[in-house]
Amino acid sequence: MKTNSVRLGVDIGGTFTDVVLEMAGEQFSTKVLTTYAAPEDAIIDGMHQVCAKAGITPSQIDQIIHGTTLATNALIERRGAKTALITTEGFRDVIEMRTESRFEQYDLNLKLPEPLLPRQVRLTVPERVNARGEVMIPLERSAVEAVVDQIADMGVESVAVGLIHSYLAPAHEELIREVLAERVPQVSVSISSEVSPQMREYERFNTVVANAYIKPLMASYLGRLEDRLKGEGAACRIFLMHSGGGIISIQNAAEFPVRLVESGPAGGAVFAAHIAARYGLDKVLSFDMGGTTAKICLIKDQTPKTSRVFEVARTYRFKKGSGMPISIPVIDMVEIGAGGGSLAHVDAMRQIRVGPESAGSEPGPACYGRGGSRPGVTDADLLLGKLDPDNFAGGTIPLEPDQSKAALKNHVGTALDMDEVEAAFGVAEVVDENMANAARVHAVENGEDLSGYTMIAFGGAAPLHAGRLCEKLGIERLLVPPGAGVGSAIGFLRAPFSFEANRSVFMKLSDFDPDAIKALLTTLQAEATGFVRTCDAESQILSEFKVYMRYSGQGWEIPISLSQEQAMQPDQHIFKTAFEAEYTKLFGRPVAGMDIEITVWAVNATTPSEKVDTVNPTDGDHEAKTAGTRDIFDPATGQFENARVVLRDDMTTGQCAIGPTAITEAETTIIVPGRRDAIRQPDGCIDIVIRGAQS
């Protein structure tokens, strides 16, 4: 990539579409309301705005990197293509039977989520491959043709193919794809041995079904986007952010759209990791709060924690196990329905509930004046003084406090005998506690104590709530980077080109086979590198090796990282030592006398990370100039306090804003609690610390 290139980062969120242009070391950004019917409209609008700010035309853009919630939303809202599944005879109902796990152990009326595909479009073929990859029942072409003829009569747009143990022997799935291409060439096809070549049929079948379900939608959208951008003069290459924190080509994204699920939040985690590297921070809590959801991620040693399975569309208040498992490489984070547009109501127990339902951008919270009558978190923030109604989103969206008052009074205050300010306080405290609780649980699940962490907050709504969240979690230091309101879009511009290839090949450590291991990892390395080369033909490509291991009889594995030398010269003792060290870190001690199993092998090919310039933090030595004052509600005292208003652009390095203060900018507002001070650091970060503490 040219060092002087002009790059555009675009993040489509549930409420706002964020656009960032980076040119000659400068950034120009904007937020526009997401246009649901045609998401590309908001991108074009935002692109023209930032190009005008930079004084260039779209034709001068060299590269566009895009992340989107469209794939996630299509799965949540069940508005994908008409899809059929072809699977092994006897396994038609795997995606409906799920696993034996109950996410609500004692709920006698538990309702499991409906499978993505109804039973009548799930078809079977007589074939069988065993767990060693040996063919027990061959697949006859005539049997495939009979099933494909049924599919032709159904008029489906897409077909998912998932056969038992196909990750070891994909020939049967490839035969089905071949027959489909011959007899129904207009139908899109996804096969599980390419989409998710891993053991556990429920997760694998679900993943290939999800890929097939959204593939026509995403292919259509990406095609329209490419054409619209060319029509506007931006004929450069377009890349997509994937859920694992890297960038892939638009062609690969269209083929494997399930890898775009969680692409926006992944960009945010990359952004936070970049800031952590600048400050030399090894323990960071990334907090990304936008208009629809809040995302929390642990970043250790300047690297976001990753996973190979996550859930989308949880149906029981985001309870683990109640959603749709997707088996792909992903940055591990907890996501809850707590954003600026999350709607508040009072339940049957007279408790305030916030989210997961969101007002989105159409109509938006009541204060947008676009027809919304129910109160959102933004309405509460407005009445509590956190937002300036005349300068929201840089003044492009004037807010209407009277609409917020009416909505909060009608939907919360009347039911609980509160005035609108009390109702707003209640809504804000509930959403803050929801997020704090999610962070606590996520930390405990990963064996971490958040008291030693630094929070990095970004997203349009996060800086409004981050100070209060730090107080609830006992976190002493908070960093709000420049461009925080469009953090995920900036993260896209920081991400490397990368792709992870993985495969399930079961092996016990007692049957350790160095030659087979080297051959497998070499194949995966070549596969992953090939994907990256479609994006970048010149840069050096690094390989990261990982194996997933467990004790015999355990139900889940832990990831073990290997160096290039350990992967290419496999040694049984090194594998065992690395596993026991990681197992002890998580569970306190290893288990003596048990064999160890390896279930999944993975290679991530990536271009080198962007060079990071370190920052030497400064202490505040003089007070920032104030641009006025306004009353802001302090949840610690339960009353309004007269707070300073400081313009972020006016703060210079070393200047200090003493809380309570509102530090305002075009895309967000930072609320500094009364017990903290904010210092402007050399790179533009606002460093918020407890009064008297050193940075």
VOGU-3710 file (C-alpha; in Angstrom, 3 decimals, decimal comma):
1> mktnsvrlgv> 0,000/0,000/0,000  1,332/3,470/-0,887  2,198/5,561/2,145  0,592/8,646/0,591  -2,592/6,851/-0,500  -6,084/8,234/0,101  -8,197/5,713/1,996  -11,860/5,687/2,995  -13,249/3,710/5,957  -17,013/3,120/6,126
11> diggtftdvv> -18,972/1,519/8,971  -22,704/0,950/8,574  -24,303/0,788/12,015  -27,875/0,303/13,150  -28,383/4,062/13,555  -25,474/5,900/11,930  -23,157/5,261/9,009  -19,658/6,489/9,894  -17,306/7,636/7,141  -13,604/8,504/7,622
21> lemageqfst> -11,208/9,752/4,932  -7,476/9,464/5,649  -5,091/11,515/3,522  -1,515/12,672/4,122  -1,734/11,929/7,831  -4,998/13,849/8,249  -8,476/12,460/8,934  -11,824/13,871/7,837  -14,971/12,247/9,198  -18,744/12,466/9,302
31> kvlttyaape> -21,787/10,599/10,598  -24,957/10,238/8,514  -28,157/8,411/9,375  -28,211/4,850/8,017  -30,539/4,392/5,033  -32,073/0,942/5,559  -33,745/0,516/2,165  -30,515/1,215/0,279  -27,495/1,329/2,648  -25,240/2,473/-0,181
41> daiidgmhqv> -27,077/5,833/-0,258  -25,676/6,794/3,160  -22,174/5,739/2,060  -22,334/7,935/-1,053  -23,638/10,880/0,994  -20,917/10,470/3,630  -18,200/10,030/0,991  -19,102/13,320/-0,691  -19,126/15,106/2,684  -15,626/13,974/3,683
51> cakagitpsq> -14,251/14,544/0,188  -15,559/18,122/0,341  -13,886/18,613/3,734  -10,585/17,298/2,335  -10,860/19,252/-0,899  -10,655/16,214/-3,195  -12,977/14,302/-5,529  -14,044/10,632/-5,110  -11,844/9,712/-8,088  -8,769/10,454/-5,953
61> idqiihgttl> -9,637/7,738/-3,395  -7,217/4,804/-3,701  -8,900/2,274/-1,406  -12,229/1,796/0,398  -12,551/-0,471/3,448  -16,069/-1,267/4,548  -17,701/-2,947/7,520  -21,413/-3,540/7,847  -24,145/-4,883/10,088  -26,214/-5,979/7,073
71> atnalierrg> -25,237/-9,648/7,414  -26,014/-9,666/11,144  -29,306/-7,830/10,683  -30,442/-10,217/7,934  -29,935/-13,171/10,301  -31,619/-11,437/13,245  -34,592/-10,232/11,211  -34,891/-13,456/9,154  -34,946/-11,654/5,830  -32,416/-13,626/3,813
81> aktalitteg> -32,860/-15,608/0,611  -35,199/-18,564/0,154  -32,733/-21,321/1,040  -32,620/-25,138/1,079  -30,273/-27,485/2,950  -28,901/-30,774/1,613  -27,538/-33,040/4,328  -26,818/-36,685/5,140  -29,789/-39,034/5,478  -30,813/-39,167/9,144
91> frdviemrte> -29,423/-35,699/9,990  -32,209/-33,550/8,589  -33,173/-32,145/11,987  -29,738/-31,347/13,445  -30,217/-27,572/13,182  -33,583/-27,878/14,957  -32,545/-30,369/17,669  -29,522/-28,158/18,545  -27,540/-29,597/21,499  -28,633/-30,837/24,912
101> srfeqydlnl> -27,634/-27,526/26,509  -30,437/-25,506/28,164  -29,696/-21,807/28,474  -32,412/-21,449/31,161  -31,975/-24,559/33,309  -35,217/-24,296/35,309  -37,589/-22,654/32,813  -40,301/-25,262/32,187  -41,744/-23,143/29,384  -38,423/-22,681/27,624
111> klpepllprq> -38,820/-21,853/23,934  -35,883/-22,695/21,728  -35,190/-20,369/18,796  -36,670/-21,488/15,502  -34,087/-22,865/13,042  -33,196/-20,617/10,141  -34,758/-23,090/7,666  -38,097/-24,910/8,104  -38,171/-28,716/7,805  -39,741/-28,857/4,347
121> vrltvpervn> -36,651/-27,247/2,745  -34,183/-29,557/4,502  -33,462/-32,491/2,147  -31,232/-35,558/2,522  -29,035/-37,806/0,389  -27,952/-41,400/1,204  -24,225/-41,184/2,024  -21,962/-41,538/5,059  -18,376/-40,661/5,970  -17,068/-41,738/9,374
131> argevmiple> -15,059/-39,721/11,928  -11,788/-40,895/10,346  -12,787/-39,581/6,917  -13,470/-43,065/5,483  -16,421/-43,479/3,110  -18,927/-45,953/4,575  -21,795/-45,296/2,133  -20,774/-43,865/-1,272  -22,848/-41,024/-2,719  -24,463/-41,906/-6,059
141> rsaveavvdq> -24,826/-39,150/-8,646  -28,373/-40,283/-9,452  -29,406/-39,726/-5,813  -28,019/-36,188/-5,932  -29,825/-35,468/-9,204  -33,140/-36,565/-7,692  -32,712/-34,156/-4,762  -31,565/-31,316/-7,035  -34,697/-31,774/-9,152  -36,774/-31,308/-5,987
151> iadmgvesva> -34,845/-28,123/-5,249  -35,463/-26,844/-8,780  -39,219/-27,254/-8,204  -39,016/-25,291/-4,906  -37,701/-22,162/-6,612  -35,002/-21,511/-4,012  -32,308/-18,853/-4,498  -29,585/-20,495/-2,423  -28,533/-23,972/-1,255  -26,467/-24,961/1,780
161> vglihsylap> -24,680/-28,324/1,681  -23,622/-29,864/4,992  -22,728/-33,560/5,227  -21,477/-35,527/8,222  -17,662/-35,382/8,625  -17,249/-33,589/5,286  -14,434/-31,503/6,792  -12,307/-34,682/6,523  -13,563/-35,863/3,118  -15,210/-33,086/1,065
171> aheelirevl> -15,678/-35,089/-2,168  -19,398/-35,756/-1,576  -20,154/-32,089/-0,964  -18,169/-31,148/-4,061  -20,196/-33,644/-6,133  -23,453/-32,058/-4,920  -22,139/-28,595/-5,853  -21,187/-29,892/-9,297  -24,684/-31,294/-9,936  -26,325/-28,103/-8,662
181> aervpqvsvs> -24,159/-26,028/-11,026  -25,213/-28,226/-13,953  -28,954/-28,420/-13,292  -29,778/-25,139/-11,487  -26,914/-22,772/-12,407  -28,821/-19,706/-11,206  -28,823/-20,959/-7,597  -26,134/-19,821/-5,147  -24,296/-22,693/-3,378  -22,377/-22,891/-0,074
191> issevspqmr> -20,621/-26,057/1,111  -19,647/-26,591/4,746  -16,211/-28,060/3,955  -15,227/-24,606/2,642  -17,317/-22,303/4,836  -16,492/-23,980/8,183  -14,401/-27,175/7,898  -14,663/-28,005/11,614  -16,091/-30,795/13,764  -19,443/-30,463/15,604
201> eyerfntvva> -22,205/-30,830/13,037  -24,725/-28,482/14,684  -22,393/-25,490/14,604  -21,055/-26,383/11,136  -24,500/-26,939/9,585  -25,780/-23,754/11,174  -22,826/-21,776/9,812  -23,176/-23,024/6,234  -26,950/-22,418/6,360  -26,345/-18,861/7,589
211> nayikplmas> -23,799/-18,299/4,798  -26,218/-19,572/2,149  -29,109/-17,601/3,655  -27,372/-14,210/3,363  -25,190/-14,893/0,301  -27,585/-13,597/-2,414  -28,461/-10,528/-0,294  -24,814/-9,621/0,321  -23,760/-10,372/-3,254  -26,518/-8,061/-4,504
221> ylgrledrlk> -25,599/-5,311/-2,041  -21,862/-5,500/-2,724  -22,504/-5,443/-6,477  -24,780/-2,386/-6,150  -22,254/-0,658/-3,919  -19,410/-1,246/-6,366  -21,509/0,086/-9,264  -22,704/3,152/-7,308  -19,179/4,045/-6,222  -17,905/3,714/-9,789
231> gegaacrifl> -20,780/5,910/-10,927  -19,662/8,560/-8,444  -16,084/8,371/-9,719  -14,636/6,088/-7,008  -13,364/3,246/-9,189  -10,798/2,026/-6,629  -10,680/-1,434/-5,035  -13,141/-2,145/-2,222  -12,296/-4,378/0,722  -14,418/-5,699/3,567
241> mhsgggiisi> -13,622/-5,970/7,268  -14,222/-9,515/8,546  -15,180/-10,656/12,020  -11,655/-11,867/12,848  -10,206/-8,348/12,721  -8,688/-8,337/9,220  -9,542/-7,278/5,680  -10,624/-9,458/2,737  -11,445/-8,716/-0,885  -14,975/-7,911/-1,990
251> qnaaefpvrl> -14,995/-11,159/-4,024  -14,137/-13,309/-0,988  -16,672/-11,382/1,091  -19,385/-12,184/-1,445  -18,423/-15,886/-1,352  -18,191/-16,130/2,462  -20,546/-13,377/3,736  -20,979/-15,150/7,090  -17,458/-13,912/7,873  -18,836/-10,354/7,744
261> vesgpaggav> -21,041/-10,945/10,786  -19,669/-8,670/13,543  -17,361/-6,873/11,085  -18,150/-3,408/12,489  -17,428/-4,298/16,146  -14,235/-6,074/15,021  -13,021/-2,780/13,548  -13,634/-1,130/16,907  -11,525/-3,734/18,710  -8,688/-3,202/16,209
271> faahiaaryg> -8,948/0,558/16,836  -8,718/0,049/20,618  -5,744/-2,338/20,230  -3,960/0,324/18,155  -4,456/2,904/20,938  -3,299/0,356/23,539  -0,089/-0,171/21,554  0,536/3,582/21,387  0,333/3,823/25,171  2,059/0,524/25,935
281> ldkvlsfdmg> -1,033/-0,824/27,732  -1,270/-4,591/28,218  -4,677/-4,699/29,936  -7,435/-2,804/28,160  -11,227/-2,944/28,229  -12,542/-1,784/24,858  -15,960/-0,107/25,193  -17,836/0,650/21,972  -21,340/2,105/22,333  -23,194/3,201/19,244
291> gttakiclik> -26,824/3,844/18,437  -28,062/0,243/18,662  -25,668/-1,886/20,731  -22,745/-1,715/23,143  -19,716/-3,958/22,616  -17,174/-4,859/25,282  -13,893/-6,618/24,478  -10,807/-7,590/26,496  -7,507/-6,628/24,876  -4,432/-8,251/26,418
301> dqtpktsrvf> -0,875/-7,546/25,315  -2,315/-5,146/22,695  -4,174/-7,980/20,936  -7,952/-8,526/21,024  -9,054/-11,903/22,389  -10,346/-14,190/19,628  -12,676/-17,171/19,414  -13,822/-19,607/16,718  -17,514/-19,809/17,666  -19,925/-17,054/18,644
311> evartyrfkk> -23,678/-16,521/18,737  -25,835/-14,120/16,823  -29,509/-13,240/17,354  -29,864/-14,310/20,977  -33,552/-14,442/21,872  -33,502/-14,466/25,712  -32,175/-10,996/26,568  -28,857/-11,894/24,975  -28,474/-14,982/27,193  -25,610/-17,264/26,150
321> gsgmpisipv> -26,950/-20,383/24,411  -30,188/-18,817/23,180  -28,858/-17,710/19,821  -27,557/-19,006/16,537  -23,978/-20,372/16,792  -21,658/-19,355/13,969  -18,401/-21,266/13,676  -15,906/-18,804/12,153  -12,832/-16,933/13,436  -14,079/-13,912/15,395
331> idmveigagg> -12,880/-11,327/17,880  -14,382/-12,418/21,198  -16,627/-9,763/22,687  -19,887/-9,391/24,545  -22,591/-7,420/22,755  -25,765/-6,175/24,418  -28,749/-4,163/23,246  -27,655/-0,929/24,922  -27,106/1,937/22,502  -28,253/5,516/22,167
341> gslahvdamr> -31,390/4,360/20,371  -32,210/1,494/22,771  -35,807/1,914/23,911  -36,927/2,039/27,538  -40,136/0,705/29,063  -41,548/-0,427/32,407  -42,223/-4,163/32,711  -44,919/-6,061/34,639  -42,707/-6,016/37,765  -42,569/-2,183/37,622
351> qirvgpesag> -38,898/-2,283/36,681  -37,269/-0,066/34,061  -35,986/-2,108/31,146  -33,746/-0,765/28,363  -33,231/-2,577/25,042  -32,587/-4,753/23,185  -35,204/-3,135/20,902  -33,811/-0,018/19,252  -35,339/2,984/17,534  -32,527/2,831/14,940
361> sepgpacygr> -32,372/5,774/12,541  -35,959/5,404/11,307  -37,660/6,926/13,244  -34,890/7,237/15,881  -35,343/8,339/19,524  -38,181/10,754/20,316  -35,824/13,758/20,399  -34,934/13,305/16,702  -38,410/14,626/15,830  -38,836/12,002/13,098
371> ggsrpgvtda> -41,978/10,384/14,444  -40,552/8,341/17,304  -42,738/8,485/20,434  -40,923/5,998/22,698  -37,960/7,085/24,837  -34,433/5,981/23,998  -31,194/6,337/25,924  -30,425/9,471/23,876  -33,615/11,045/25,246  -32,433/10,360/28,798
381> dlllgkldpd> -28,958/11,744/28,050  -30,507/14,897/26,603  -32,658/15,608/29,674  -29,717/14,922/32,005  -27,709/17,645/30,269  -25,144/15,367/28,654  -26,088/16,517/25,146  -26,433/19,978/23,647  -29,682/19,951/21,611  -28,271/22,505/19,151
391> nfaggtiple> -24,944/20,774/18,471  -25,758/17,054/18,214  -23,890/15,331/15,341  -22,117/18,593/14,596  -25,438/20,447/14,470  -26,820/18,356/11,609  -29,554/16,788/13,775  -31,302/19,340/16,049  -32,742/17,621/19,120  -36,135/18,373/20,674
401> pdqskaalkn> -36,084/18,188/24,513  -39,865/18,583/24,749  -40,341/15,381/22,752  -37,937/13,566/25,127  -39,825/14,858/28,178  -43,147/13,660/26,804  -41,798/10,232/25,848  -40,086/9,624/29,198  -43,111/10,854/31,146  -45,595/8,778/29,134
411> hvgtaldmde> -43,653/5,509/28,984  -41,677/5,529/32,253  -42,592/8,387/34,583  -46,359/7,892/34,762  -46,067/4,172/35,521  -43,570/4,772/38,346  -44,874/8,139/39,627  -41,708/9,967/38,580  -41,111/13,266/36,838  -39,274/13,186/33,526
421> veaafgvaev> -35,835/13,900/35,062  -36,178/11,047/37,567  -37,301/8,805/34,713  -34,276/9,871/32,640  -31,970/9,172/35,613  -33,536/5,733/36,020  -33,104/4,886/32,333  -29,460/6,044/32,315  -28,607/4,088/35,485  -30,255/0,920/34,168
431> vdenmanaar> -28,386/1,031/30,864  -25,082/1,817/32,629  -25,578/-1,049/35,077  -26,506/-3,412/32,219  -23,224/-2,586/30,510  -21,202/-2,771/33,725  -22,708/-6,166/34,526  -21,923/-7,446/31,029  -18,304/-6,315/31,462  -18,036/-8,016/34,880
441> vhavengedl> -19,397/-11,320/33,555  -17,146/-11,207/30,472  -14,106/-10,561/32,697  -14,989/-13,361/35,118  -15,518/-15,821/32,246  -11,969/-14,997/31,132  -10,443/-15,074/34,616  -9,695/-11,341/34,691  -9,945/-8,612/37,364  -10,953/-5,326/35,728
451> sgytmiafgg> -9,533/-3,134/38,502  -6,091/-3,221/36,821  -7,480/-2,369/33,382  -7,633/0,858/31,375  -10,852/1,570/29,477  -10,709/2,851/25,889  -14,094/4,274/24,887  -15,354/5,074/21,395  -18,553/5,085/19,370  -21,005/7,949/19,330
461> aaplhagrlc> -22,558/7,204/22,748  -19,646/5,623/24,682  -17,921/8,841/25,857  -21,255/9,967/27,373  -21,400/6,857/29,581  -17,783/5,697/29,975  -16,962/7,854/33,022  -19,895/6,442/34,984  -19,049/2,920/33,790  -15,471/3,267/35,090
471> eklgierllv> -16,817/4,256/38,504  -19,102/1,215/38,596  -16,284/-1,140/37,541  -13,525/0,353/39,689  -11,433/1,296/36,632  -9,109/4,207/37,356  -8,106/5,332/33,867  -10,185/6,113/30,778  -8,853/7,049/27,335  -11,065/8,637/24,682
481> ppgagvgsai> -9,068/8,745/21,417  -9,458/11,348/18,686  -12,168/10,309/16,244  -13,893/8,325/18,991  -17,316/8,913/17,460  -16,259/7,041/14,313  -13,820/4,633/15,999  -14,804/1,459/14,139  -14,355/3,142/10,741  -10,873/4,313/11,801
491> gflrapfsfe> -10,172/0,754/12,972  -10,828/-0,486/9,423  -7,968/1,732/8,250  -5,643/0,261/10,905  -6,472/-3,412/10,197  -4,132/-5,707/8,243  -5,142/-7,870/5,302  -5,705/-11,299/6,830  -7,527/-14,596/6,475  -7,651/-17,624/8,763
501> anrsvfmkls> -7,834/-21,137/7,329  -8,783/-23,885/9,774  -9,628/-27,569/9,748  -10,686/-30,260/12,178  -8,339/-33,255/12,186  -8,610/-35,228/15,418  -5,308/-36,407/16,908  -4,342/-37,651/20,366  -0,980/-36,592/21,717  -0,219/-40,290/22,281
511> dfdpdaikal> -0,608/-40,745/18,476  1,446/-37,648/17,634  2,422/-37,661/13,931  4,944/-34,867/13,121  4,897/-35,458/9,359  1,080/-35,346/9,146  1,016/-32,194/11,300  3,609/-30,411/9,167  1,764/-31,354/5,962  -1,595/-30,153/7,352
521> lttlqaeatg> -0,253/-26,820/8,626  1,650/-26,233/5,372  -1,587/-26,778/3,405  -3,520/-24,397/5,662  -0,736/-21,815/5,414  -0,867/-21,934/1,599  -4,674/-21,644/1,631  -4,707/-18,638/3,970  -1,840/-16,931/2,130  -3,679/-17,374/-1,180
531> fvrtcdaesq> -6,683/-15,448/0,144  -4,480/-12,584/1,377  -2,650/-12,397/-1,945  -5,971/-11,574/-3,660  -5,929/-8,349/-1,615  -2,228/-7,470/-1,519  0,223/-8,784/-4,104  3,341/-7,094/-2,709  3,482/-6,971/1,096  5,197/-9,525/3,296
541> ilsefkvymr> 2,739/-12,099/4,667  3,197/-13,462/8,169  1,676/-16,717/9,439  0,207/-17,239/12,894  -0,300/-20,867/13,925  -2,838/-22,073/16,481  -4,097/-25,470/17,654  -7,115/-26,206/19,839  -6,438/-28,789/22,557  -8,254/-30,460/25,460
551> ysgqgweipi> -7,947/-33,385/27,858  -9,626/-36,586/26,640  -13,289/-36,566/27,573  -13,617/-32,797/27,887  -16,275/-31,040/25,840  -14,380/-27,927/24,741  -10,888/-26,889/23,733  -8,512/-24,037/24,514  -6,375/-22,292/21,865  -2,598/-22,780/21,943
561> slsqeqamqp> -0,378/-20,504/19,839  2,685/-21,919/18,076  5,677/-20,236/16,508  6,598/-20,876/12,867  9,421/-23,183/14,020  7,137/-25,140/16,400  4,571/-25,569/13,613  7,036/-26,670/10,938  9,089/-28,887/13,294  6,337/-30,372/15,506
571> dqhifktafe> 7,490/-31,772/18,841  5,161/-33,716/21,139  6,798/-32,411/24,328  6,495/-28,760/23,230  2,799/-29,205/22,377  2,138/-30,788/25,789  4,116/-28,160/27,725  2,347/-25,274/25,937  -1,082/-26,803/26,572  -0,432/-27,465/30,278
581> aeytklfgrp> 0,876/-23,914/30,775  -2,228/-22,391/29,188  -4,559/-24,801/31,004  -2,933/-23,918/34,347  -3,340/-20,208/33,597  -7,077/-20,724/33,095  -7,925/-23,409/35,663  -5,164/-23,298/38,265  -3,453/-26,646/37,610  -3,026/-29,331/34,930
591> vagmdieitv> -4,703/-32,747/35,146  -2,191/-35,535/35,697  -2,370/-38,872/33,889  -4,818/-37,888/31,121  -4,174/-38,014/27,397  -4,447/-34,751/25,450  -6,363/-34,304/22,190  -6,009/-31,824/19,332  -9,262/-31,103/17,481  -8,766/-28,013/15,300
601> wavnattpse> -5,725/-26,617/13,466  -5,649/-23,003/12,259  -3,289/-20,730/10,332  -3,914/-16,995/10,071  -2,060/-15,288/7,217  -1,688/-11,557/7,750  0,200/-8,571/6,447  2,358/-6,857/9,108  0,515/-4,543/11,488  0,875/-0,828/10,966
611> kvdtvnptdg> 3,886/0,690/12,745  2,776/2,412/15,929  4,329/5,610/17,270  4,448/5,419/21,064  3,118/8,221/23,228  4,799/9,642/26,318  1,835/10,710/28,483  1,945/14,131/30,082  0,363/15,381/33,310  -2,023/18,312/33,097
621> dheaktagtr> -0,142/21,521/33,852  -2,680/24,204/32,949  -6,440/24,409/32,719  -8,302/24,283/29,408  -10,268/27,277/28,220  -14,002/26,966/28,855  -16,608/27,744/26,224  -19,433/28,138/28,748  -21,285/26,106/31,344  -24,390/23,948/31,534
631> difdpatgqf> -26,177/21,882/34,157  -25,354/18,151/33,980  -26,951/15,557/36,238  -24,447/13,792/38,515  -25,629/10,227/39,309  -23,280/10,083/42,322  -25,033/13,000/44,086  -28,459/12,619/42,484  -28,646/16,274/41,453  -27,621/18,673/38,698
641> enarvvlrdd> -24,154/20,231/38,895  -22,974/23,322/37,058  -20,384/21,871/34,652  -17,848/23,486/32,370  -18,135/23,058/28,611  -14,811/22,667/26,773  -14,330/22,356/23,020  -12,095/19,385/22,299  -10,538/21,090/19,279  -9,433/23,992/21,520
651> mttgqcaigp> -7,566/21,763/23,994  -3,800/21,693/23,542  -1,300/19,116/24,818  -1,076/19,116/28,598  -4,251/21,118/29,134  -6,537/19,824/31,869  -10,331/19,946/32,176  -11,470/19,578/35,788  -14,668/17,589/36,278  -17,568/17,946/36,065
661> taiteaetti> -16,987/18,916/32,437  -18,511/18,222/29,042  -15,839/18,052/26,334  -17,666/18,478/23,047  -16,829/17,652/19,441  -18,804/17,097/16,249  -19,379/13,355/16,641  -19,693/12,853/20,407  -19,434/14,433/23,867  -17,139/13,291/26,677
671> ivpgrrdair> -18,674/13,564/30,137  -15,971/13,950/32,809  -17,392/13,060/36,275  -16,878/15,459/39,162  -14,274/13,229/40,792  -12,036/13,042/37,710  -9,884/15,273/35,521  -9,245/15,066/31,780  -5,825/15,699/30,243  -5,166/16,221/26,544
681> qpdgcidivi> -2,278/13,939/25,534  0,220/14,592/22,676  -1,662/12,324/20,223  -5,010/13,999/20,920  -6,361/11,357/23,339  -8,342/12,658/26,292  -6,896/10,895/29,349  -9,446/10,830/32,195  -8,068/9,909/35,617  -9,202/10,108/39,235
691> rgaqs> -8,284/13,515/40,626  -4,811/13,416/42,124  -3,749/10,242/40,254  -0,841/10,364/37,813  -1,410/9,383/34,165
//
